[in-house]
């Protein structure tokens, strides 16, 4: 189950570690929701109520954590493409 604690703790640490192991590569994050739709996140902002996603196809979405099936993190080989950003609300 995803929640704000997941994104502020172990997930953030694993993203940094994964990037470092790949020569500080930019990361691509796909958020897959229960319907099977894959959302290519440019920014993910985690809050107590759910995740706000800014996608590469110019959408802004709010997802309750219960709608997130899984996350797919990958290395971007083209460094000109910006990697995703993770923000966590502290409230």
GROMACS elastic network, one bead per residue, 0.5 to 0.9 nm:
[ bonds ]
;  ai    aj funct       b0    kb
    1     6     6  0.85232   500
    1    65     6  0.74562   500
    1    66     6  0.72711   500
    1    68     6  0.85083   500
    1    69     6  0.88101   500
    2     5     6  0.80013   500
    2     6     6  0.59879   500
    2     7     6  0.77371   500
    2    50     6  0.87562   500
    2    65     6  0.55649   500
    2    66     6  0.73372   500
    2    68     6  0.74812   500
    2    70     6  0.89243   500
    3     6     6  0.53477   500
    3     7     6  0.68329   500
    3     8     6  0.89393   500
    3    46     6  0.78023   500
    3    47     6  0.80215   500
    3    48     6  0.71505   500
    3    49     6  0.82406   500
    3    50     6  0.71036   500
    3    51     6  0.85459   500
    3    65     6  0.61830   500
    3    66     6  0.88837   500
    4     7     6  0.53655   500
    4     8     6  0.62021   500
    4     9     6  0.85699   500
    4    46     6  0.55028   500
    4    47     6  0.55627   500
    4    48     6  0.56528   500
    4    49     6  0.81195   500
    4    50     6  0.74235   500
    4    51     6  0.81896   500
    4    65     6  0.87780   500
    4    88     6  0.70412   500
    4    89     6  0.79769   500
    4    90     6  0.89261   500
    5     8     6  0.51320   500
    5     9     6  0.58819   500
    5    10     6  0.82981   500
    5    11     6  0.89817   500
    5    46     6  0.88010   500
    5    48     6  0.86703   500
    5    88     6  0.88384   500
    6     9     6  0.54647   500
    6    10     6  0.61190   500
    6    11     6  0.60029   500
    6    12     6  0.82257   500
    7    10     6  0.68950   500
    7    11     6  0.51549   500
    7    12     6  0.59584   500
    7    45     6  0.89514   500
    7    46     6  0.66776   500
    7    86     6  0.80833   500
    7    87     6  0.84979   500
    7    88     6  0.70713   500
    8    11     6  0.67355   500
    8    12     6  0.58441   500
    8    13     6  0.83034   500
    8    46     6  0.79769   500
    8    86     6  0.87698   500
    8    87     6  0.81491   500
    8    88     6  0.60085   500
    8    89     6  0.87462   500
    9    12     6  0.56818   500
    9    13     6  0.63909   500
    9    14     6  0.87916   500
   10    13     6  0.51005   500
   10    14     6  0.60518   500
   10    15     6  0.86186   500
   11    14     6  0.51081   500
   11    15     6  0.61713   500
   11    16     6  0.87085   500
   12    15     6  0.51847   500
   12    16     6  0.63555   500
   12    17     6  0.86395   500
   12    86     6  0.77019   500
   13    16     6  0.52894   500
   13    17     6  0.61628   500
   13    18     6  0.85915   500
   14    18     6  0.59053   500
   14    19     6  0.84375   500
   15    18     6  0.51144   500
   15    19     6  0.60896   500
   15    20     6  0.85332   500
   15    27     6  0.79785   500
   15    73     6  0.80898   500
   16    19     6  0.51667   500
   16    20     6  0.61065   500
   16    21     6  0.86369   500
   16    24     6  0.83155   500
   17    20     6  0.51191   500
   17    21     6  0.61984   500
   17    22     6  0.87303   500
   18    21     6  0.52141   500
   18    22     6  0.64713   500
   18    24     6  0.83360   500
   18    25     6  0.85542   500
   18    27     6  0.87729   500
   18    75     6  0.85449   500
   19    22     6  0.51606   500
   19    23     6  0.65881   500
   19    25     6  0.51642   500
   19    26     6  0.67819   500
   19    27     6  0.69322   500
   19    75     6  0.74915   500
   20    23     6  0.53123   500
   20    25     6  0.70951   500
   21    24     6  0.70470   500
   21    25     6  0.84083   500
   22    25     6  0.55564   500
   22    26     6  0.88958   500
   22    75     6  0.76235   500
   25    75     6  0.62546   500
   25    76     6  0.66327   500
   25    77     6  0.74303   500
   25    78     6  0.89518   500
   25    79     6  0.72489   500
   25    83     6  0.83017   500
   26    74     6  0.86872   500
   26    75     6  0.61240   500
   26    76     6  0.54259   500
   26    77     6  0.77448   500
   26    78     6  0.83112   500
   26    79     6  0.65365   500
   26    81     6  0.78525   500
   26    82     6  0.66907   500
   26    84     6  0.75443   500
   27    73     6  0.67158   500
   27    74     6  0.56863   500
   27    76     6  0.54608   500
   27    77     6  0.89065   500
   27    82     6  0.81164   500
   27    84     6  0.60609   500
   27    85     6  0.87807   500
   28    40     6  0.74081   500
   28    41     6  0.73795   500
   28    42     6  0.77690   500
   28    72     6  0.80526   500
   28    73     6  0.57284   500
   28    74     6  0.51717   500
   28    75     6  0.61102   500
   28    76     6  0.60364   500
   28    82     6  0.85062   500
   28    83     6  0.56931   500
   28    84     6  0.58561   500
   29    39     6  0.82821   500
   29    40     6  0.60686   500
   29    41     6  0.55663   500
   29    42     6  0.75099   500
   29    43     6  0.87596   500
   29    44     6  0.89166   500
   29    71     6  0.69514   500
   29    72     6  0.57334   500
   29    74     6  0.65917   500
   29    75     6  0.89719   500
   29    83     6  0.81921   500
   29    84     6  0.63961   500
   30    38     6  0.61048   500
   30    39     6  0.53113   500
   30    41     6  0.58313   500
   30    70     6  0.85942   500
   30    71     6  0.58289   500
   30    73     6  0.64598   500
   30    74     6  0.84297   500
   31    37     6  0.82473   500
   31    38     6  0.57446   500
   31    39     6  0.50325   500
   31    40     6  0.65177   500
   31    41     6  0.68696   500
   31    53     6  0.89710   500
   31    68     6  0.69488   500
   31    69     6  0.77977   500
   31    70     6  0.63185   500
   31    72     6  0.64305   500
   31    73     6  0.87785   500
   32    35     6  0.80834   500
   32    36     6  0.60112   500
   32    37     6  0.56540   500
   32    39     6  0.61301   500
   32    40     6  0.87818   500
   32    67     6  0.87471   500
   32    68     6  0.61464   500
   32    69     6  0.56079   500
   32    70     6  0.54022   500
   32    71     6  0.60689   500
   32    72     6  0.76533   500
   33    36     6  0.54513   500
   33    37     6  0.56272   500
   33    38     6  0.66687   500
   33    39     6  0.78930   500
   33    63     6  0.86952   500
   33    66     6  0.89365   500
   33    67     6  0.55312   500
   33    70     6  0.69914   500
   33    71     6  0.88483   500
   34    37     6  0.74241   500
   34    66     6  0.85271   500
   34    67     6  0.55995   500
   34    68     6  0.60538   500
   34    69     6  0.50787   500
   34    70     6  0.84689   500
   35    38     6  0.89772   500
   35    67     6  0.83953   500
   35    69     6  0.85238   500
   36    69     6  0.80293   500
   39    53     6  0.84877   500
   39    55     6  0.66811   500
   39    56     6  0.84263   500
   39    57     6  0.89910   500
   40    53     6  0.89012   500
   40    54     6  0.85415   500
   40    55     6  0.55172   500
   40    56     6  0.59452   500
   40    57     6  0.78774   500
   40    84     6  0.89570   500
   41    44     6  0.64885   500
   41    53     6  0.60565   500
   41    54     6  0.58247   500
   41    56     6  0.61591   500
   41    57     6  0.89173   500
   41    84     6  0.63366   500
   41    85     6  0.84371   500
   42    53     6  0.73974   500
   42    54     6  0.55296   500
   42    55     6  0.50349   500
   42    56     6  0.55149   500
   42    82     6  0.78502   500
   42    83     6  0.68390   500
   42    85     6  0.64013   500
   42    86     6  0.88555   500
   43    52     6  0.80683   500
   43    53     6  0.57510   500
   43    54     6  0.50533   500
   43    55     6  0.68841   500
   43    56     6  0.87791   500
   43    83     6  0.86517   500
   43    84     6  0.52103   500
   43    86     6  0.59402   500
   43    87     6  0.77000   500
   44    51     6  0.65209   500
   44    52     6  0.57841   500
   44    54     6  0.65560   500
   44    55     6  0.86970   500
   44    84     6  0.74920   500
   44    85     6  0.62546   500
   44    86     6  0.50303   500
   44    87     6  0.62236   500
   44    88     6  0.83322   500
   45    50     6  0.85192   500
   45    51     6  0.55771   500
   45    52     6  0.50860   500
   45    53     6  0.65021   500
   45    54     6  0.85656   500
   45    85     6  0.82552   500
   45    86     6  0.59482   500
   45    88     6  0.55640   500
   45    89     6  0.72579   500
   46    49     6  0.81069   500
   46    50     6  0.61385   500
   46    52     6  0.65036   500
   46    53     6  0.88013   500
   46    86     6  0.77745   500
   46    87     6  0.61927   500
   46    89     6  0.61419   500
   47    50     6  0.54791   500
   47    51     6  0.61401   500
   47    52     6  0.80128   500
   47    87     6  0.87457   500
   47    88     6  0.61512   500
   47    89     6  0.50918   500
   47    90     6  0.76358   500
   47    91     6  0.75597   500
   48    51     6  0.83947   500
   48    89     6  0.76350   500
   48    90     6  0.86765   500
   48    91     6  0.73895   500
   49    63     6  0.86437   500
   49    64     6  0.64343   500
   49    65     6  0.75868   500
   50    62     6  0.68799   500
   50    63     6  0.55738   500
   50    65     6  0.50364   500
   50    66     6  0.83762   500
   51    61     6  0.81485   500
   51    62     6  0.56960   500
   51    63     6  0.51925   500
   51    64     6  0.63722   500
   51    65     6  0.66524   500
   52    60     6  0.70776   500
   52    61     6  0.55648   500
   52    63     6  0.62660   500
   52    64     6  0.87703   500
   53    59     6  0.77972   500
   53    60     6  0.56181   500
   53    61     6  0.50881   500
   53    62     6  0.62532   500
   53    63     6  0.77171   500
   54    57     6  0.84547   500
   54    58     6  0.68181   500
   54    59     6  0.57796   500
   54    61     6  0.65637   500
   55    58     6  0.54528   500
   55    59     6  0.52258   500
   55    60     6  0.64429   500
   55    61     6  0.80157   500
   56    59     6  0.73609   500
   63    66     6  0.79491   500
   63    67     6  0.63002   500
   63    68     6  0.73251   500
   64    67     6  0.56691   500
   64    68     6  0.74909   500
   65    68     6  0.55420   500
   65    69     6  0.87927   500
   66    69     6  0.77899   500
   68    71     6  0.78685   500
   75    78     6  0.89995   500
   75    83     6  0.87601   500
   76    79     6  0.67276   500
   76    81     6  0.73844   500
   76    82     6  0.85312   500
   76    83     6  0.72916   500
   77    80     6  0.88859   500
   77    81     6  0.85799   500
   78    81     6  0.58500   500
   78    82     6  0.88097   500
   79    82     6  0.70497   500
   79    83     6  0.83375   500
   82    85     6  0.89503   500
   88    91     6  0.89607   500
